[in-house]
Amino acid sequence: MKKVKITSEFIKLDQFLKWADVTSSGVEAKYMVQDGEVTVNGEPEERRGRKLYPGDTVEVMGKKFIVE
């Protein structure tokens, strides 16, 4: 599991995917989320604006990330 440190109280899911180098663009992140390729805390997430806080886990393309 890769740890990804944020510098604010929260980060939106689409921004997180770019920050963690999963995607190179917001459009790509949008489609990944809409297509059900992303889970947050073990649950499928289809809202790209979902706020992530330290301690949340994100899984996409077989990779797991934890927000710090």
C-alpha positions in Angstrom: 0.0 0.0 0.0 1.4 3.3 -1.1 1.1 6.3 1.3 0.1 9.6 -0.3 0.6 12.7 1.9 -1.7 15.7 1.4 -1.1 19.2 2.6 -4.7 20.2 3.3 -7.6 19.0 5.4 -9.0 16.9 2.5 -8.5 16.3 -1.2 -11.2 15.5 -3.9 -11.0 12.0 -5.4 -10.2 13.2 -8.9 -7.5 15.4 -7.7 -6.1 12.6 -5.6 -5.8 10.3 -8.6 -3.7 12.9 -10.3 -1.7 13.7 -7.2 -0.9 9.9 -6.7 0.2 9.7 -10.4 -2.6 7.2 -11.3 -3.8 9.4 -14.1 -2.3 12.3 -16.0 -5.5 14.3 -16.5 -8.7 15.2 -14.8 -10.7 13.8 -17.7 -9.0 10.4 -17.4 -9.7 10.5 -13.6 -13.4 11.4 -14.3 -13.9 8.4 -16.6 -12.1 6.0 -14.2 -14.5 7.0 -11.4 -17.6 7.0 -13.6 -16.7 3.5 -14.9 -16.6 2.1 -11.4 -12.8 1.4 -11.4 -12.2 3.1 -8.1 -13.1 2.1 -4.5 -12.8 4.2 -1.4 -12.6 2.4 1.9 -13.6 -0.8 0.2 -16.8 0.6 -1.4 -17.2 1.5 -5.1 -17.2 5.2 -5.5 -18.7 7.0 -8.5 -18.4 10.6 -7.3 -15.2 12.2 -8.5 -15.7 15.1 -6.1 -15.8 12.7 -3.0 -13.7 14.3 -0.3 -10.9 12.1 1.0 -9.4 12.6 4.5 -6.3 11.2 6.1 -6.9 7.5 6.9 -9.0 6.9 3.8 -7.9 4.2 1.4 -8.3 4.2 -2.4 -7.9 1.2 -4.7 -7.7 1.6 -8.4 -6.2 -0.7 -11.1 -5.1 -3.2 -8.5 -3.1 -0.6 -6.6 -3.9 0.5 -3.0 -3.2 4.0 -1.6 -3.7 5.5 1.8 -4.3 9.2 2.4 -2.0 10.7 5.0 
